[in-house]
């Protein structure tokens, strides 16, 4: 054992391997985006038709065999065993490549020598020998030109016409033989594993297993995606002096067997591909240690039993899976007593280094309780239905820019919100106060919104949900219903604002879409409530006078009742209001829209 997270990934590998999960890479293999597919005959000759084709974007990910060196290659010459870039496999590269480094003889010779060694080992399938026979001729680029894949410029060199956004000279080529796709051939995987897996130059004690075996100091990259160059383990001490002063050499820092490293990284890649979430380089992975399906912490939640679990989130511009509260509470008995839920978060400050920014282990029962509490405590009545908010919605409402009818946060801002909220949701804790403050401030800026009827209301709903959560954390409880007996100054001013808003809006015709004075003045009201209320009340009088006597009396009586509830001298306090006023405003508005009591009948 090195660390508990490595043990958990090895456990995941064993489960994935035993179930033949198709996302789990074979040992000694990785993935690469290919741009060209070449099909040859089993004797290494070119077929009369269908020799080559460009790879469609959705089919580009290709499983390839790798060596210990090629799995982590940088600027050095480290060819892959079979499929590779043209600079490695093209004998006629100098003739056609219009690049500064057109002499690829070192690359080509290293590739051909390695492929020849495999072919002569006795374990190479006929398909591999066919590829070797063909590439030994050194005519691949000329053949691709004849097939119409490449074109030449006026200098007789490869033109600048890109293939899948890749320069022709930098294209990655994969092979099929007699129509058999080698990147999907499981017998080829096993043949290569038998040939090379575990053939490490160094034999020592593996720090992870405690057993003697082949040690590797070159660990895989491409952890988050096929283009990822960052690595979790790095033993380079040639520059930067990572271990100087701590260890004599890299072998004293860590020694992991090749087999262990391959399994650990392949399990991690598989889990990320299946259920990881990546935002601006930050990779978030949550899984149950027996690989049972587990509810994700970044989704919103509906409290209606009739929801099917998939609700379009129009305010985000995305379709997010939305949980139902029953899907959380109803699965608590599904898991084993020793079940754990694990959280890992990775990020990279530089291109080549991947850091674990968060790791947590929580009993699955505790995780589900934390998740349920999060959704219950942050829920709010939105358009007549109770629901909580996805992490994306929180980021969008707090920091997003308006793009038509949706709010979209910047990637870096979105990443910061995810990085801070996810561990809190998984493990429990206090919601960051600055996020709550930002939501409150934004909800008070009605005039800053272009799409006021939709986006502003979404921000108000989300802000009220987070404010409610904060109140629960500090006081233990906070209802979504209107507290008619509450005599708190901020709460009462919030109710007054809602009465003015609803009363004025009730006089509008159905096709009137202009904002009420209460909405237009909400920012001034939050900063100077007493002073602004006087202005607001005067502007409300003409609308009250338009009403019939019963309706006018209803609103006037309500205003008088609320005003009478202010504690001594607090009504004239003109200092800024706390977020409690927004909470009260929304509660009062919801009460107006949903109430079916005698007061409602009197209003009619």
TACORHU-V287879 format. One line per field, one symbol per residue. ss: DSSP state (H for helix, E for strand, C for the rest). phi: phi as a letter, one per 30 degrees, with the letter a starting at -180 (. if undefined). burial: # if it has 16 or more other C-alpha atoms within 10 Angstrom, else .. Layout:
ss->???
phi->???
burial->???
This chain:
ss->CCCHHHHHHHHHHHHHHHCCCCCCCCCCEEEEECCEEEEECCCCCECCCCCEEECCHHHCEEEEECCCCHHHCCCCCCCCCCCEEHHHHCCCHHHHCCCCCCCCHHHHHHHHHHHHHHHCCCCCCHHHHHHHHHHCCCCHHHHHHHCCCCCECCCCCECCCCECCECHHHCEEEEEECCEEHHHCHHHHHHHHHHHCCCCCEEEECCCCCCEEEEECCCCCCCCCCCCCCECCCCCCCCCCCCCCCCCCHHHCCCEEHHHHHHHHHHHHHHHHHHCEEECCEEEEEEECCCCCCCCCCCCEECCCCCCCEEEECCCCEEEECEEHHHHHCCCCCCCCCCEEEEEEEECCCCCECEEEEEEEEEHHHHHHHHHHHHHHHCEEECCEEECCCHHHHHHHHHCEEECCEEECCHHHHHHHHHHHHHHHHHCCCCCHHHHHHHHHHHCCHHHCCCHHHHHHHHHHHHHHHHHHHHHHHHCCCCCCCCCCCCCHHHHHHHHHHHHHHHHHCCCCCCCCCCCHHHHCHHHHHHCHHHHHHHHHHHHHHHHHHCCHHHHHHHHHHHHHHHHCCCCCCCCCCCCCCCHHHHHHHHHHHHHHHCCCHHHHHHC
phi->.cbdddddddddddddddchdddddddibbbadccbcccbddciccddbidbadddedcddbdbdbcedddbdbddcbdddbdadedcccdceddcdcbdcddceddddddddddddddddjcddddddddddddddibddddddddidcbccddicdddddchibdedcdcccbbbhiddddcddddedddeddbdidcdccaddddcicdadcbcbcdchddadcdcdbdcbbdbdbihecdjcbdaddddabbdeddddddddddddddddbdbbbhidccbbbcdciddbdddccdbcccdddcjbbdcddcibccdcdcdddcddcdcdcddcdbccbbbcabdbdcbccdcabbcbeedddddddddedddcdadchibdacbdddddddddbdcdbicbcbdddddedddddcdeddddcilcdeddddddddddddceddcdcddcdddddddddddddedddddccjaadcddcdcdcdeddddddeddddddddddcdddcdbdddddddcdddddcbddddddddddddeeddddddddddddddddddddddddeeiddddcdeddddddededdddddddcdbcddddddd
burial->....##.######.###.....########################....##..#....##############....#################.###....###.######.###.##...##..##########.#.###.#.....##.....###...##...##########....##....##..##...####...#####....############....#######......#.......#...####################..####.##########...##########.....#...#.##...######.##......#...##########.....##....#############.#########....##############.#..#####...###.###.########..#...###.#########...##..#################......#.#.#....#.#################..........###############.##..##.##..##..#...##.##...#..##.##....#..#..##############.#............
